[in-house]
Amino acid sequence: QVGAAAFLTSAAQAALARIYVGNIFFEISEDDIKTVFERCGTIRSVQMTREPANGNKHKGFCFIEFASCESAETAIATMNGYQLAGRSLRVGRPHNPAASLTGNIQASAPA
């Protein structure tokens, strides 16, 4: 029996392997996020948008791309509400997966 992921295009699989992480404390780095989320599976990339007008700090959210859809599902199920640097992280699917793949990060926070 073949898993459902085998029927998805590679672009669809990549979209399902990406998650949104919000409410990130501004002193947290991409490496910090990677360290915390690696317990869910292999991470391909962490993408934080920086704000040059604000001392090049990130905007308080990021996108994580995992090596598998299953790892992304694990992260959503186990890390939503996780306390990091005194903040409760919001973890979910990007509202606009295509934008998260292209780096056009105009997505809003998950509900």
C-alpha positions, 0 to 999 in steps of 0.5 A: 500500500502506497502512502497518500504523500506518494500521490502528491506533486513535489510542490504539494509535498513541500507545501505540506512540509512547511509550517508557520511559527508565530509569537516568537520573542525578538531575541530568538534566532533561526538557530534557536528555532531549529534547535527547538523544532529538530525534535519533530524531524529533520529541518531543511530550512528556517526562514525569518523575515528581518525588518531593517528599519527596526535594527534588523530584528525579525518580525516575530514569526518564521516558516520552517520547512521539514524534510517530510510532511509527517515531521511538519504534522508532528510539529503542529501537534506538539509545539503549538502553545510551547513556551519559548522565552516566556512566550507561547508559540503559535504553530500551524499551516501558513494561510498562503502556502504558495507565498511561504514557498516563494518567500513572499511572506504576506501570510497572516497568523493561523487562527 
